[in-house]
Amino acid sequence: VEVVVEVAQVVESFFFSSFPPPPLLPPFPLLFFLFSFFHLLCVCVMTSTLSSKGNIPSQEVGSLIGHTGGVMVAKFNGNGRYCLTGGKDRLVKLWNPHTQLLIKTYKGHGFEVTDVEASSDNASFVSCGADKMVIMWDVTTGHIIRKFRAHGNRVNCVVLNHDATVVTTGSYDSTVKIWDLKSNMREPLQVLAEAKDSITSIQSTDTEMLVSSVDGHTRVYDLRMGQMHDDQHSDAVTCARFSNDHNCLLVSTLDSTVRLLDKENGSMLAKYVGHTNKQFQVKSTLSYDDAHVWSGSEDGHIFCWDLVNASVLADLKACDTVVSSISYHPKKHCLVTASTGVGEVKVWKTPPRDQAE
């Protein structure tokens, strides 16, 4: 967008310096109209660019202090009022990130907590961990609703369907398993075993499921048609997610690159570089309006890119360790990040307008 603005300014300057302004009653009404339209277009583009930059949550407004070990995951709930964190101290914590208030702590895992997800009604949530377990919790009481051993190795990721009746898990054992929470069955409803290495992320909608793996593939499962679309990437995939309009895939790989892909044909639409991601799982996400791409980094930084032209809009220092998890508010320009440093969870919001300028 910045390049477009600069080009527009140069062209505008050339036209207005090459041709005198039209008289009060222009002899060439069409030319006058074109000049006016082009000038208005330049103003709109520049205004849009400034507005976009002003919507970047680049100011650290607080820290969520409570974990005694590295924090593996931090996620907003569905409405963005609260967030859940899970860490190496084997605890899950519920916060109000806007006031940095710790609301409740949930204890039940035997090893580090790797992922969490709240139900759509906020009455329950699920967590998974390196103890191979998946636990469903009652938010208010803190009681365990259901606990089961989901895999033969650590569970890396977990997602709930909209009505919290089906949970999907991905594991280091290379499988994705779908579980019916309404029944007492100890076996999954379905096992997806196409991956050849550890599952790193899962995202599901009512009709589709996106799975990423260290084997360098992303797989989109059409749940209605029973079909799978497989894309191979240049390196191990650490994170993948749908864009908010569900037309694109955002994919992070261990070559320090985040890519935006067309969901239908797998073609690359944009590439985002500048961060470091060569050894550890680093997650990426999109702003709620799909205007910006965000990613953590192994050097403790958080990067923000413009979705369209892939220019770096922000490079924020968050910590001295790996920024492992990043979550964007579903309705506002607000961010929570977690790192492998002791108890480092930070909240970011847009600075006041006078500071942004």
Secondary structure by P-SEA (a helix, b strand, c coil): caaaaaaaaaaaaaaaaaccccccccccaaaaaaaaaaaaaaaaaaaaaaaaaaaccccccccccccccccccccccccccbbbbbccccbbbbbcccccccccccccccccccccccccccccccccccccbbbbbccccccccccccccccccccccccccccbbbbbccccbbbbbbcccccccccccccccccccccccccccbbbbbccccbbbbbcccccbbbbbbcccccccccccccccbbbbbccccbbbbbcccccccccccccccccccbbbbbbccccccccccccccbbbbbcccccccccccccccccccbbbbbcccccccccccccbbbbbbbbccccccc
